[in-house]
């Protein structure tokens, strides 16, 4: 197997480089919010998920904080943040797995008052770069009024 590059799209791939990735994730999430606000309107930071046919809203105090805290542990999860708009738009259910699950009874999912969670998947595929073949899990928090909030995105499997 070939060696993994030291940097991929500016992200350090070493396990110990989470601080560097955290800074990039914070900046990229803020850029995404700014881009969506300019496109949709100041208070309309959302992308439509084609599979569920719903608007998925981006909220810094929910998905942004989760990205900063969790998506920096490995480079694939950080890489996913760079492509978050596409992931949210194109993510689908995994065959044989439920789409909707109950939120955790403690922690952030409870604090954000989610009544349900949607679990979708997106697979990166690159014929030329073996290390860019992996799947991420996208979790959406669902509020009482049916609003879907982008909650987290994390690497789940690497395809070799």
N, C-alpha and C positions, 0 to 999 in steps of 0.2 A: 504494500500500500504506500502511496506517495505521502509525503509529509505535509502537514497542515501549514498554510502560510502564517506568518507572525501577525499580520493584519489583514482583515477582510472588510472592505469599504470603510476603512478608518477604525474598525473595532479590533482591539487586541484580542487574540484568541487564547492567550494563556489564562488558565483558571484563576490565577492570582490577580488578574487585571480588572477586577470588578469595579474598582473606583473609577478607572478610566471609562469603562462602559457606562457607569451610572451617569457621568457628566454628559455623555453623548445622548443617552436615552432621555434625560431631562430636556435637553435642547431640542431633540427631534420631536418629542411629544408636544412641546410648546409651539414648534413650527407647524405641526399638523393642526393644532387648534387655531392658530392664526390663519392658515390657509383655508380651513373650513369656514371660519367666520367671514373671510373676505368673499368666498364663493357663495355661501348660503345666506349670509346676514349675521350680524353681531351675535345674536343669541341662538343661532341655529347651527351648532357644531355637530353635525351628524353625517353618516354615510348610510346608504340603503344596502342592507344585506339581501342579495338576490334570492338565496335559498329560503329564508324565513319570510321574505317580502315585508320587512319592517325597517324603519329608520333606527340606526344604532347611534346613540348619542355619546359624545366624548366629554368627560368631566374630569378636570385636572385633579380635584380632591378625591376622586374615586379611582378611575383607570390610570391616571397619570402617576399618582402616588404608588399604586400597585406596580406599575411598570418600573418606577425608580427603585422600589424595594426588592422586587422579585425577578425582573427580567435582566438583571445584570449578573446573575450567578454563572451563566454560561453564554458564550458568544452567539449561539443560535437564537436564544430568546432575545438578546439585544438586537441581532440582525432583523428579527421579526418586527421589532418596533420601527425600524427604518422603512418597512413595507406594510405598516399597520392599516393604512387606508385600503390597500388591495386585499389584505387578509380579511378585513371586516366585510368587504364587498363580496368576496368570492368563497368564504368559508362555508362548508356543508357538514351535514351529519355524517357520522361514521356508521356504516352498515352494521347492524346488530347491537348498537349501543343507543340508549335513550337520549333524546335531545334535551329534555328537561329534567332537572334534578332539584331537590330541595336545597336551599342555602344552608351553610353551616350554622349551627345554633349559637355559636360564640364567634367572636372576632369581627373582622371588617365586614363580612357579608351581612351579619346581623346588624352592625352599626349603620350600614347604608340602607337598611330597611328593605332588602330584597325579599320578595315573596317567592321567587323562583329563579333558577339559573338555567341558561341555555348553553350547551356545550357543543361547539362546532370545531371542525378541523380544516387546516389548509396545508397542502404539501408543496414545498419548494422543489423544483426539479431543474437540473442543469446537466446536460449531456457532456459538457466539457470539464466541469469542476465537480469532482466527486463529493467534496465537502459541502456543496450547496444542495444536497439532496437530503431533506429532512422534513418532518411533519411537526406542525405546531398546533396546540390546542388553544382555541379562543373561548373565553368564558364571558358570557353576557349576564349582567344582573338585571332582573326584571322587577320593576316597581309595581305597586298596587294598581296604578292607572294604566299598566301595560307598557310603560316606557322601558325600552331596552337600553342599557348602559354598557359600554365597553368596559369590562372589569379587568381581565388579564389575558395575556398571551404568553405561552411557554412552550419550549421544545419538549416533545414527547418521544419521538423516535428519530434515529438517524438511519437513512437508507443506504446500504453499501452495496 
